[in-house]
Amino acid sequence: MIFYRRFNVCRYYSVVIIFILMCSLFISFWFPFSVQFAIVHNFLAGEIVDFTGADNETGFDTFIIPNVVHFVRLENHQMNFVDMISLKAAFLHQSPEKVVIHCDCHTLHGKYWEMVKDLPGLEIKFIHKPTHVFGQKLSSVHHASDIARLKILMSEGGIFLENDVYIVKPLDSFLKFEMAIGWPPDQPLGTQVILAHKNARFLKLWYQSYKYYKPDRLYYNAGELPTQMILRKQPNLVHRVPYEFGVRNLSYFLYGVHRTDWENFHAIHLSRNKAHLASNVMREEFDEENIKTYNKTFGDMARLVLFGKTQMVVKSN
């Protein structure tokens, strides 16, 4: 009886060893050594830690990026109307597992914060504002935010949005990629919408490029340098989204005219650039009252979030 038990155990392990050897032969036949190493590395780690050979054109068969939305707020703890609209759009149109506001604070303020603070799945996570990168002092809160978003994504992965980014429709189709970014033709990448696995290769290279930090240039390290130094040479590191993330300047499209094709985007950066607008179409401040009859593109978007319809809300006599 003991003999047969030992025989069965040996036969089981022999089958396992033969199976492993056959898999190894298959992998070695079809894939280069670097990819072979990545496959074994990921298998032993139990998760994707090495994206060597990953295809960012077609992506993976399943979602690999967490459906978690991250915002970063540094120094400014007062939520305004546009911030509120963007936050509500993230909940309504993305249906994330949770939304995390990473802030150098423990709570936000203002009436618009009161309107959203009890949304289920919303949390504030305290962070210290970054002050230095690779020994150099950061020159502005904008650069501190750039560093914070990279560190958050390298730690947790997920969907990063700037505070004034409006999700138009679910970003789920991009969760199957190692990393997806808005990168318009003949322009540097946009930092307003970033979807990334925490071990995405470009995240680490992007952060390392801050060794060449230039404090006097606003968008050099955030967009210009990583595009020229890394992505021009290795565009395969990301899934390039040329238009659908709405990271180009769309000020006139949003605030200068009334368009209905905004629904073709997946996301839109809601920035208002006065240089691209005539003074007579620029509204300095929006609120829940004047938005009811605002007859430009952004009016439709905001009303959809607030009132569940894009049509103007006219008071009845």
Phi and psi in degrees as GROMACS dihedral restraints (atoms count N, CA, C in turn):
[ dihedral_restraints ]
;  ai    aj    ak    al  type     phi  dphi    fc
    3     4     5     6     1   -62.9    20    10
    4     5     6     7     1   -39.0    20    10
    6     7     8     9     1   -60.9    20    10
    7     8     9    10     1   -46.8    20    10
    9    10    11    12     1   -65.3    20    10
   10    11    12    13     1   -36.9    20    10
   12    13    14    15     1   -63.3    20    10
   13    14    15    16     1   -44.7    20    10
   15    16    17    18     1   -65.1    20    10
   16    17    18    19     1   -37.7    20    10
   18    19    20    21     1   -62.4    20    10
   19    20    21    22     1   -43.1    20    10
   21    22    23    24     1   -64.7    20    10
   22    23    24    25     1   -39.5    20    10
   24    25    26    27     1   -63.2    20    10
   25    26    27    28     1   -46.2    20    10
   27    28    29    30     1   -62.7    20    10
   28    29    30    31     1   -40.5    20    10
   30    31    32    33     1   -64.1    20    10
   31    32    33    34     1   -39.3    20    10
   33    34    35    36     1   -61.6    20    10
   34    35    36    37     1   -48.5    20    10
   36    37    38    39     1   -67.7    20    10
   37    38    39    40     1   -31.3    20    10
   39    40    41    42     1   -65.1    20    10
   40    41    42    43     1   -41.7    20    10
   42    43    44    45     1   -62.9    20    10
   43    44    45    46     1   -43.0    20    10
   45    46    47    48     1   -61.7    20    10
   46    47    48    49     1   -44.3    20    10
   48    49    50    51     1   -64.5    20    10
   49    50    51    52     1   -42.4    20    10
   51    52    53    54     1   -63.3    20    10
   52    53    54    55     1   -40.7    20    10
   54    55    56    57     1   -62.3    20    10
   55    56    57    58     1   -44.4    20    10
   57    58    59    60     1   -62.5    20    10
   58    59    60    61     1   -41.4    20    10
   60    61    62    63     1   -65.1    20    10
   61    62    63    64     1   -40.7    20    10
   63    64    65    66     1   -64.3    20    10
   64    65    66    67     1   -41.7    20    10
   66    67    68    69     1   -62.2    20    10
   67    68    69    70     1   -41.1    20    10
   69    70    71    72     1   -62.6    20    10
   70    71    72    73     1   -41.8    20    10
   72    73    74    75     1   -64.5    20    10
   73    74    75    76     1   -40.0    20    10
   75    76    77    78     1   -63.2    20    10
   76    77    78    79     1   -46.5    20    10
   78    79    80    81     1   -62.6    20    10
   79    80    81    82     1   -44.4    20    10
   81    82    83    84     1   -66.7    20    10
   82    83    84    85     1   -27.9    20    10
   84    85    86    87     1   -75.8    20    10
   85    86    87    88     1   -39.5    20    10
   87    88    89    90     1   -94.8    20    10
   88    89    90    91     1   -22.4    20    10
   90    91    92    93     1  -124.1    20    10
   91    92    93    94     1   147.4    20    10
   93    94    95    96     1   -66.8    20    10
   94    95    96    97     1   165.9    20    10
   96    97    98    99     1   -59.9    20    10
   97    98    99   100     1   -40.6    20    10
   99   100   101   102     1   -61.3    20    10
  100   101   102   103     1   -38.5    20    10
  102   103   104   105     1   -72.5    20    10
  103   104   105   106     1   -37.8    20    10
  105   106   107   108     1   -56.9    20    10
  106   107   108   109     1   -45.7    20    10
  108   109   110   111     1   -62.3    20    10
  109   110   111   112     1   -41.1    20    10
  111   112   113   114     1   -63.4    20    10
  112   113   114   115     1   -42.0    20    10
  114   115   116   117     1   -60.8    20    10
  115   116   117   118     1   -47.0    20    10
  117   118   119   120     1   -66.2    20    10
  118   119   120   121     1   -42.2    20    10
  120   121   122   123     1   -58.7    20    10
  121   122   123   124     1   -46.9    20    10
  123   124   125   126     1   -66.3    20    10
  124   125   126   127     1   -38.2    20    10
  126   127   128   129     1   -62.3    20    10
  127   128   129   130     1   -45.1    20    10
  129   130   131   132     1   -69.7    20    10
  130   131   132   133     1   -33.6    20    10
  132   133   134   135     1   -77.1    20    10
  133   134   135   136     1   -23.6    20    10
  135   136   137   138     1    79.7    20    10
  136   137   138   139     1     9.1    20    10
  138   139   140   141     1  -159.2    20    10
  139   140   141   142     1   173.0    20    10
  141   142   143   144     1   -80.9    20    10
  142   143   144   145     1   110.4    20    10
  144   145   146   147     1  -115.6    20    10
  145   146   147   148     1   -11.3    20    10
  147   148   149   150     1  -137.4    20    10
  148   149   150   151     1   115.1    20    10
  150   151   152   153     1   -97.1    20    10
  151   152   153   154     1    15.9    20    10
  153   154   155   156     1   -54.7    20    10
  154   155   156   157     1   127.1    20    10
  156   157   158   159     1    84.8    20    10
  157   158   159   160     1    -1.5    20    10
  159   160   161   162     1   -64.2    20    10
  160   161   162   163     1   143.4    20    10
  162   163   164   165     1  -100.2    20    10
  163   164   165   166     1   107.9    20    10
  165   166   167   168     1   -92.6    20    10
  166   167   168   169     1    11.0    20    10
  168   169   170   171     1   -88.8    20    10
  169   170   171   172     1   -47.5    20    10
  171   172   173   174     1  -100.5    20    10
  172   173   174   175     1   -26.0    20    10
  174   175   176   177     1    77.4    20    10
  175   176   177   178     1  -171.8    20    10
  177   178   179   180     1   -89.0    20    10
  178   179   180   181     1   169.0    20    10
  180   181   182   183     1   -77.3    20    10
  181   182   183   184     1   -20.2    20    10
  183   184   185   186     1  -128.4    20    10
  184   185   186   187     1   165.5    20    10
  186   187   188   189     1   -68.8    20    10
  187   188   189   190     1   131.3    20    10
  189   190   191   192     1  -117.5    20    10
  190   191   192   193     1   -12.0    20    10
  192   193   194   195     1   -98.0    20    10
  193   194   195   196     1   131.9    20    10
  195   196   197   198     1   -62.3    20    10
  196   197   198   199     1   141.4    20    10
  198   199   200   201     1   -83.8    20    10
  199   200   201   202     1    62.0    20    10
  201   202   203   204     1  -123.7    20    10
  202   203   204   205     1   128.5    20    10
  204   205   206   207     1   -97.0    20    10
  205   206   207   208     1   131.5    20    10
  207   208   209   210     1  -115.8    20    10
  208   209   210   211     1   132.4    20    10
  210   211   212   213     1  -117.9    20    10
  211   212   213   214     1   154.1    20    10
  213   214   215   216     1  -124.0    20    10
  214   215   216   217     1   129.1    20    10
  216   217   218   219     1  -129.1    20    10
  217   218   219   220     1   119.5    20    10
  219   220   221   222     1  -124.7    20    10
  220   221   222   223     1   129.0    20    10
  222   223   224   225     1    72.8    20    10
  223   224   225   226     1   -42.5    20    10
  225   226   227   228     1   -90.7    20    10
  226   227   228   229     1   105.4    20    10
  228   229   230   231     1  -107.6    20    10
  229   230   231   232     1    12.7    20    10
  231   232   233   234     1  -105.4    20    10
  232   233   234   235     1   116.6    20    10
  234   235   236   237     1   -82.0    20    10
  235   236   237   238     1   130.8    20    10
  237   238   239   240     1  -101.2    20    10
  238   239   240   241     1  -177.8    20    10
  240   241   242   243     1   -62.2    20    10
  241   242   243   244     1   -46.4    20    10
  243   244   245   246     1   -65.5    20    10
  244   245   246   247     1   -39.3    20    10
  246   247   248   249     1   -57.9    20    10
  247   248   249   250     1   -44.9    20    10
  249   250   251   252     1   -62.9    20    10
  250   251   252   253     1   -44.2    20    10
  252   253   254   255     1   -60.8    20    10
  253   254   255   256     1   -43.2    20    10
  255   256   257   258     1   -64.2    20    10
  256   257   258   259     1   -42.2    20    10
  258   259   260   261     1   -64.0    20    10
  259   260   261   262     1   -44.6    20    10
  261   262   263   264     1   -65.7    20    10
  262   263   264   265     1   -37.0    20    10
  264   265   266   267     1   -63.8    20    10
  265   266   267   268     1   -36.9    20    10
  267   268   269   270     1   -61.3    20    10
  268   269   270   271     1   -43.2    20    10
  270   271   272   273     1   -67.4    20    10
  271   272   273   274     1   -48.2    20    10
  273   274   275   276     1   -71.4    20    10
  274   275   276   277     1   -39.2    20    10
  276   277   278   279     1  -100.4    20    10
  277   278   279   280     1   -19.3    20    10
  279   280   281   282     1  -103.1    20    10
  280   281   282   283     1   -28.1    20    10
  282   283   284   285     1    50.4    20    10
  283   284   285   286     1    58.0    20    10
  285   286   287   288     1   -74.2    20    10
  286   287   288   289     1   162.0    20    10
  288   289   290   291     1   -63.3    20    10
  289   290   291   292     1   -37.4    20    10
  291   292   293   294     1  -162.8    20    10
  292   293   294   295     1   162.8    20    10
  294   295   296   297     1  -122.0    20    10
  295   296   297   298     1   125.2    20    10
  297   298   299   300     1  -114.6    20    10
  298   299   300   301     1   124.5    20    10
  300   301   302   303     1   -99.3    20    10
  301   302   303   304     1   109.1    20    10
  303   304   305   306     1   -86.5    20    10
  304   305   306   307     1   116.4    20    10
  306   307   308   309     1  -140.3    20    10
  307   308   309   310     1   147.1    20    10
  309   310   311   312     1   -83.3    20    10
  310   311   312   313     1    47.4    20    10
  312   313   314   315     1  -156.8    20    10
  313   314   315   316     1   171.7    20    10
  315   316   317   318     1  -109.7    20    10
  316   317   318   319     1   -12.0    20    10
  318   319   320   321     1  -157.4    20    10
  319   320   321   322     1   160.2    20    10
  321   322   323   324     1  -105.7    20    10
  322   323   324   325     1   173.8    20    10
  324   325   326   327     1  -133.9    20    10
  325   326   327   328     1   167.6    20    10
  327   328   329   330     1   102.7    20    10
  328   329   330   331     1   160.7    20    10
  330   331   332   333     1   -65.9    20    10
  331   332   333   334     1   -27.8    20    10
  333   334   335   336     1   -76.2    20    10
  334   335   336   337     1   -28.0    20    10
  336   337   338   339     1   -67.5    20    10
  337   338   339   340     1   -39.3    20    10
  339   340   341   342     1   -60.5    20    10
  340   341   342   343     1   -29.3    20    10
  342   343   344   345     1   -74.4    20    10
  343   344   345   346     1   -19.5    20    10
  345   346   347   348     1  -124.7    20    10
  346   347   348   349     1    -9.6    20    10
  348   349   350   351     1   -61.7    20    10
  349   350   351   352     1   -22.9    20    10
  351   352   353   354     1   -98.6    20    10
  352   353   354   355     1    11.1    20    10
  354   355   356   357     1   -62.0    20    10
  355   356   357   358     1   130.9    20    10
  357   358   359   360     1   -65.3    20    10
  358   359   360   361     1   132.9    20    10
  360   361   362   363     1    92.1    20    10
  361   362   363   364     1     2.8    20    10
  363   364   365   366     1   -95.6    20    10
  364   365   366   367     1   130.8    20    10
  366   367   368   369     1  -141.8    20    10
  367   368   369   370     1   151.7    20    10
  369   370   371   372     1  -105.0    20    10
  370   371   372   373     1   129.6    20    10
  372   373   374   375     1  -118.9    20    10
  373   374   375   376     1   120.1    20    10
  375   376   377   378     1   -70.9    20    10
  376   377   378   379     1   135.4    20    10
  378   379   380   381     1  -135.5    20    10
  379   380   381   382     1   153.9    20    10
  381   382   383   384     1   -84.5    20    10
  382   383   384   385     1   135.0    20    10
  384   385   386   387     1   -63.1    20    10
  385   386   387   388     1   124.3    20    10
  387   388   389   390     1   -58.6    20    10
  388   389   390   391     1   137.4    20    10
  390   391   392   393     1  -116.0    20    10
  391   392   393   394     1   -22.6    20    10
  393   394   395   396     1  -139.9    20    10
  394   395   396   397     1   156.7    20    10
  396   397   398   399     1  -140.3    20    10
  397   398   399   400     1   123.1    20    10
  399   400   401   402     1    48.4    20    10
  400   401   402   403     1    43.9    20    10
  402   403   404   405     1    84.2    20    10
  403   404   405   406     1    -7.1    20    10
  405   406   407   408     1   -99.9    20    10
  406   407   408   409     1   141.6    20    10
  408   409   410   411     1   -76.3    20    10
  409   410   411   412     1   131.8    20    10
  411   412   413   414     1   -72.2    20    10
  412   413   414   415     1   136.6    20    10
  414   415   416   417     1   -89.3    20    10
  415   416   417   418     1   -12.7    20    10
  417   418   419   420     1  -155.1    20    10
  418   419   420   421     1   163.6    20    10
  420   421   422   423     1   -67.6    20    10
  421   422   423   424     1   -26.3    20    10
  423   424   425   426     1   -64.7    20    10
  424   425   426   427     1   -42.3    20    10
  426   427   428   429     1   -69.8    20    10
  427   428   429   430     1   -34.6    20    10
  429   430   431   432     1   -62.7    20    10
  430   431   432   433     1   -40.5    20    10
  432   433   434   435     1   -65.5    20    10
  433   434   435   436     1   -38.5    20    10
  435   436   437   438     1   -59.8    20    10
  436   437   438   439     1   -42.3    20    10
  438   439   440   441     1   -69.4    20    10
  439   440   441   442     1   -42.4    20    10
  441   442   443   444     1   -59.4    20    10
  442   443   444   445     1   -44.4    20    10
  444   445   446   447     1   -65.0    20    10
  445   446   447   448     1   -37.1    20    10
  447   448   449   450     1   -66.7    20    10
  448   449   450   451     1   -42.5    20    10
  450   451   452   453     1   -65.6    20    10
  451   452   453   454     1   -39.5    20    10
  453   454   455   456     1   -63.6    20    10
  454   455   456   457     1   -46.1    20    10
  456   457   458   459     1   -67.9    20    10
  457   458   459   460     1   -36.0    20    10
  459   460   461   462     1   -68.8    20    10
  460   461   462   463     1   -24.8    20    10
  462   463   464   465     1   -86.9    20    10
  463   464   465   466     1   -39.9    20    10
  465   466   467   468     1  -122.3    20    10
  466   467   468   469     1   -26.3    20    10
  468   469   470   471     1    69.7    20    10
  469   470   471   472     1   168.7    20    10
  471   472   473   474     1   132.3    20    10
  472   473   474   475     1  -155.9    20    10
  474   475   476   477     1  -112.8    20    10
  475   476   477   478     1   113.1    20    10
  477   478   479   480     1   -96.2    20    10
  478   479   480   481     1   134.2    20    10
  480   481   482   483     1  -130.0    20    10
  481   482   483   484     1   138.1    20    10
  483   484   485   486     1   -67.9    20    10
  484   485   486   487     1   159.9    20    10
  486   487   488   489     1   -64.2    20    10
  487   488   489   490     1   -18.5    20    10
  489   490   491   492     1  -113.8    20    10
  490   491   492   493     1    37.9    20    10
  492   493   494   495     1  -105.7    20    10
  493   494   495   496     1   130.5    20    10
  495   496   497   498     1  -105.6    20    10
  496   497   498   499     1   116.6    20    10
  498   499   500   501     1   -78.4    20    10
  499   500   501   502     1   121.7    20    10
  501   502   503   504     1   -86.1    20    10
  502   503   504   505     1   -44.5    20    10
  504   505   506   507     1  -148.7    20    10
  505   506   507   508     1   163.4    20    10
  507   508   509   510     1   -53.1    20    10
  508   509   510   511     1   141.5    20    10
  510   511   512   513     1   -94.5    20    10
  511   512   513   514     1    15.1    20    10
  513   514   515   516     1   -56.3    20    10
  514   515   516   517     1   -36.7    20    10
  516   517   518   519     1   -64.3    20    10
  517   518   519   520     1   -15.3    20    10
  519   520   521   522     1   -97.3    20    10
  520   521   522   523     1    -4.4    20    10
  522   523   524   525     1   -76.3    20    10
  523   524   525   526     1    -5.8    20    10
  525   526   527   528     1   -93.3    20    10
  526   527   528   529     1     1.0    20    10
  528   529   530   531     1  -100.8    20    10
  529   530   531   532     1   156.3    20    10
  531   532   533   534     1   -56.7    20    10
  532   533   534   535     1   -44.3    20    10
  534   535   536   537     1  -162.5    20    10
  535   536   537   538     1   137.9    20    10
  537   538   539   540     1  -129.8    20    10
  538   539   540   541     1   133.3    20    10
  540   541   542   543     1  -139.3    20    10
  541   542   543   544     1   155.7    20    10
  543   544   545   546     1   -79.0    20    10
  544   545   546   547     1   121.4    20    10
  546   547   548   549     1  -142.4    20    10
  547   548   549   550     1    87.2    20    10
  549   550   551   552     1   -66.3    20    10
  550   551   552   553     1   154.4    20    10
  552   553   554   555     1   -57.8    20    10
  553   554   555   556     1   136.6    20    10
  555   556   557   558     1    59.8    20    10
  556   557   558   559     1    25.0    20    10
  558   559   560   561     1  -134.3    20    10
  559   560   561   562     1   161.5    20    10
  561   562   563   564     1   -72.3    20    10
  562   563   564   565     1   164.7    20    10
  564   565   566   567     1   -61.0    20    10
  565   566   567   568     1   155.7    20    10
  567   568   569   570     1  -100.1    20    10
  568   569   570   571     1   135.2    20    10
  570   571   572   573     1   -94.3    20    10
  571   572   573   574     1     1.9    20    10
  573   574   575   576     1   -75.3    20    10
  574   575   576   577     1   -28.7    20    10
  576   577   578   579     1  -133.6    20    10
  577   578   579   580     1   116.0    20    10
  579   580   581   582     1  -134.9    20    10
  580   581   582   583     1   124.0    20    10
  582   583   584   585     1  -113.8    20    10
  583   584   585   586     1   127.3    20    10
  585   586   587   588     1  -153.2    20    10
  586   587   588   589     1   141.0    20    10
  588   589   590   591     1   -72.2    20    10
  589   590   591   592     1   147.7    20    10
  591   592   593   594     1   -62.9    20    10
  592   593   594   595     1   -22.8    20    10
  594   595   596   597     1  -104.1    20    10
  595   596   597   598     1    19.2    20    10
  597   598   599   600     1   -58.3    20    10
  598   599   600   601     1   134.9    20    10
  600   601   602   603     1   -63.1    20    10
  601   602   603   604     1   -41.5    20    10
  603   604   605   606     1   -67.0    20    10
  604   605   606   607     1   -31.5    20    10
  606   607   608   609     1   -54.9    20    10
  607   608   609   610     1   -48.7    20    10
  609   610   611   612     1   -67.2    20    10
  610   611   612   613     1   -42.3    20    10
  612   613   614   615     1   -65.8    20    10
  613   614   615   616     1   -38.2    20    10
  615   616   617   618     1   -61.3    20    10
  616   617   618   619     1   -47.7    20    10
  618   619   620   621     1   -64.1    20    10
  619   620   621   622     1   -42.4    20    10
  621   622   623   624     1   -62.6    20    10
  622   623   624   625     1   -27.7    20    10
  624   625   626   627     1   -67.7    20    10
  625   626   627   628     1   -12.9    20    10
  627   628   629   630     1   -71.7    20    10
  628   629   630   631     1    -2.4    20    10
  630   631   632   633     1   -61.9    20    10
  631   632   633   634     1   -21.4    20    10
  633   634   635   636     1  -106.6    20    10
  634   635   636   637     1    39.0    20    10
  636   637   638   639     1   -63.4    20    10
  637   638   639   640     1   132.5    20    10
  639   640   641   642     1  -118.3    20    10
  640   641   642   643     1   101.9    20    10
  642   643   644   645     1   -65.9    20    10
  643   644   645   646     1   -20.3    20    10
  645   646   647   648     1   -92.0    20    10
  646   647   648   649     1     1.9    20    10
  648   649   650   651     1  -119.7    20    10
  649   650   651   652     1   118.5    20    10
  651   652   653   654     1   -60.8    20    10
  652   653   654   655     1   -47.8    20    10
  654   655   656   657     1  -113.3    20    10
  655   656   657   658     1    11.6    20    10
  657   658   659   660     1   -63.8    20    10
  658   659   660   661     1   -56.0    20    10
  660   661   662   663     1   -78.2    20    10
  661   662   663   664     1   -29.5    20    10
  663   664   665   666     1   -72.1    20    10
  664   665   666   667     1   -38.4    20    10
  666   667   668   669     1  -131.4    20    10
  667   668   669   670     1   -46.4    20    10
  669   670   671   672     1   -68.2    20    10
  670   671   672   673     1   -52.4    20    10
  672   673   674   675     1   -63.6    20    10
  673   674   675   676     1   -51.9    20    10
  675   676   677   678     1   -62.4    20    10
  676   677   678   679     1   -29.9    20    10
  678   679   680   681     1   -68.1    20    10
  679   680   681   682     1   -48.4    20    10
  681   682   683   684     1   -73.4    20    10
  682   683   684   685     1   -43.1    20    10
  684   685   686   687     1   -80.2    20    10
  685   686   687   688     1   -30.6    20    10
  687   688   689   690     1  -116.1    20    10
  688   689   690   691     1   -58.7    20    10
  690   691   692   693     1   -73.0    20    10
  691   692   693   694     1   -30.2    20    10
  693   694   695   696     1   -62.7    20    10
  694   695   696   697     1   -32.0    20    10
  696   697   698   699     1   -89.1    20    10
  697   698   699   700     1   -31.6    20    10
  699   700   701   702     1  -133.0    20    10
  700   701   702   703     1    65.9    20    10
  702   703   704   705     1   -64.2    20    10
  703   704   705   706     1   -17.5    20    10
  705   706   707   708     1   -69.8    20    10
  706   707   708   709     1    -8.2    20    10
  708   709   710   711     1   -72.1    20    10
  709   710   711   712     1   -17.6    20    10
  711   712   713   714     1  -135.6    20    10
  712   713   714   715     1   162.6    20    10
  714   715   716   717     1   -91.5    20    10
  715   716   717   718     1   114.5    20    10
  717   718   719   720     1   -83.1    20    10
  718   719   720   721     1   126.9    20    10
  720   721   722   723     1  -114.3    20    10
  721   722   723   724     1   101.2    20    10
  723   724   725   726     1   -71.9    20    10
  724   725   726   727     1   -35.2    20    10
  726   727   728   729     1  -130.7    20    10
  727   728   729   730     1   -35.8    20    10
  729   730   731   732     1   -65.2    20    10
  730   731   732   733     1   -17.4    20    10
  732   733   734   735     1   -87.6    20    10
  733   734   735   736     1    -3.2    20    10
  735   736   737   738     1    58.5    20    10
  736   737   738   739     1    40.9    20    10
  738   739   740   741     1   -94.0    20    10
  739   740   741   742     1    -4.4    20    10
  741   742   743   744     1   -73.9    20    10
  742   743   744   745     1   170.5    20    10
  744   745   746   747     1   -74.3    20    10
  745   746   747   748     1   111.7    20    10
  747   748   749   750     1  -115.1    20    10
  748   749   750   751     1    24.9    20    10
  750   751   752   753     1   -55.8    20    10
  751   752   753   754     1   -49.6    20    10
  753   754   755   756     1   -67.1    20    10
  754   755   756   757     1   -38.8    20    10
  756   757   758   759     1   -58.6    20    10
  757   758   759   760     1   -36.8    20    10
  759   760   761   762     1   -86.6    20    10
  760   761   762   763     1   -40.8    20    10
  762   763   764   765     1  -119.2    20    10
  763   764   765   766     1    -3.1    20    10
  765   766   767   768     1  -108.1    20    10
  766   767   768   769     1   -20.3    20    10
  768   769   770   771     1  -142.2    20    10
  769   770   771   772     1   170.5    20    10
  771   772   773   774     1  -109.4    20    10
  772   773   774   775     1   112.5    20    10
  774   775   776   777     1  -123.9    20    10
  775   776   777   778     1   148.7    20    10
  777   778   779   780     1  -106.3    20    10
  778   779   780   781     1    -8.6    20    10
  780   781   782   783     1   -82.1    20    10
  781   782   783   784     1     9.8    20    10
  783   784   785   786     1   -61.6    20    10
  784   785   786   787     1   -22.5    20    10
  786   787   788   789     1   -70.4    20    10
  787   788   789   790     1    -8.5    20    10
  789   790   791   792     1   -79.3    20    10
  790   791   792   793     1   -17.0    20    10
  792   793   794   795     1   -79.3    20    10
  793   794   795   796     1   161.1    20    10
  795   796   797   798     1   -93.0    20    10
  796   797   798   799     1   -32.5    20    10
  798   799   800   801     1  -151.7    20    10
  799   800   801   802     1   158.3    20    10
  801   802   803   804     1  -142.1    20    10
  802   803   804   805     1   129.6    20    10
  804   805   806   807     1   -78.9    20    10
  805   806   807   808     1   124.1    20    10
  807   808   809   810     1   -91.9    20    10
  808   809   810   811     1    21.0    20    10
  810   811   812   813     1   -61.5    20    10
  811   812   813   814     1   147.1    20    10
  813   814   815   816     1  -114.6    20    10
  814   815   816   817     1   107.8    20    10
  816   817   818   819     1  -102.5    20    10
  817   818   819   820     1   108.1    20    10
  819   820   821   822     1   -61.2    20    10
  820   821   822   823     1   -27.8    20    10
  822   823   824   825     1   -65.7    20    10
  823   824   825   826     1   -20.8    20    10
  825   826   827   828     1  -103.1    20    10
  826   827   828   829     1    10.0    20    10
  828   829   830   831     1  -130.7    20    10
  829   830   831   832     1   144.4    20    10
  831   832   833   834     1   -73.3    20    10
  832   833   834   835     1   147.2    20    10
  834   835   836   837     1   -60.5    20    10
  835   836   837   838     1   -27.7    20    10
  837   838   839   840     1   -79.7    20    10
  838   839   840   841     1    -5.1    20    10
  840   841   842   843     1  -113.2    20    10
  841   842   843   844     1     1.6    20    10
  843   844   845   846     1   -95.3    20    10
  844   845   846   847     1   115.5    20    10
  846   847   848   849     1   -96.4    20    10
  847   848   849   850     1   125.2    20    10
  849   850   851   852     1   -66.5    20    10
  850   851   852   853     1   -43.5    20    10
  852   853   854   855     1  -134.6    20    10
  853   854   855   856     1   140.5    20    10
  855   856   857   858     1  -107.8    20    10
  856   857   858   859     1   154.1    20    10
  858   859   860   861     1  -149.0    20    10
  859   860   861   862     1   178.1    20    10
  861   862   863   864     1   -69.5    20    10
  862   863   864   865     1   -11.2    20    10
  864   865   866   867     1   -94.8    20    10
  865   866   867   868     1   -53.8    20    10
  867   868   869   870     1   -69.9    20    10
  868   869   870   871     1   -18.3    20    10
  870   871   872   873     1   -70.8    20    10
  871   872   873   874     1   -19.7    20    10
  873   874   875   876     1   -61.7    20    10
  874   875   876   877     1   -32.5    20    10
  876   877   878   879     1  -119.9    20    10
  877   878   879   880     1    14.3    20    10
  879   880   881   882     1   -72.4    20    10
  880   881   882   883     1   119.0    20    10
  882   883   884   885     1  -100.0    20    10
  883   884   885   886     1    30.1    20    10
  885   886   887   888     1  -111.8    20    10
  886   887   888   889     1   175.4    20    10
  888   889   890   891     1   -53.6    20    10
  889   890   891   892     1   -45.8    20    10
  891   892   893   894     1   -61.5    20    10
  892   893   894   895     1   -29.3    20    10
  894   895   896   897     1   -59.3    20    10
  895   896   897   898     1   -44.0    20    10
  897   898   899   900     1   -61.1    20    10
  898   899   900   901     1   -43.8    20    10
  900   901   902   903     1   -64.7    20    10
  901   902   903   904     1   -45.4    20    10
  903   904   905   906     1   -68.3    20    10
  904   905   906   907     1   -40.9    20    10
  906   907   908   909     1   -64.8    20    10
  907   908   909   910     1   -34.5    20    10
  909   910   911   912     1   -59.9    20    10
  910   911   912   913     1   -40.3    20    10
  912   913   914   915     1   -73.0    20    10
  913   914   915   916     1   -42.0    20    10
  915   916   917   918     1   -80.4    20    10
  916   917   918   919     1   -41.5    20    10
  918   919   920   921     1  -119.3    20    10
  919   920   921   922     1    -2.3    20    10
  921   922   923   924     1    78.9    20    10
  922   923   924   925     1    11.6    20    10
  924   925   926   927     1  -153.3    20    10
  925   926   927   928     1   154.3    20    10
  927   928   929   930     1   -88.8    20    10
  928   929   930   931     1   -18.8    20    10
  930   931   932   933     1   -65.4    20    10
  931   932   933   934     1   151.7    20    10
  933   934   935   936     1   -64.5    20    10
  934   935   936   937     1   144.0    20    10
  936   937   938   939     1   -98.1    20    10
  937   938   939   940     1   107.7    20    10
  939   940   941   942     1  -103.5    20    10
  940   941   942   943     1   130.3    20    10
  942   943   944   945     1   -69.1    20    10
  943   944   945   946     1   135.2    20    10
  945   946   947   948     1   -83.7    20    10
  946   947   948   949     1   144.2    20    10
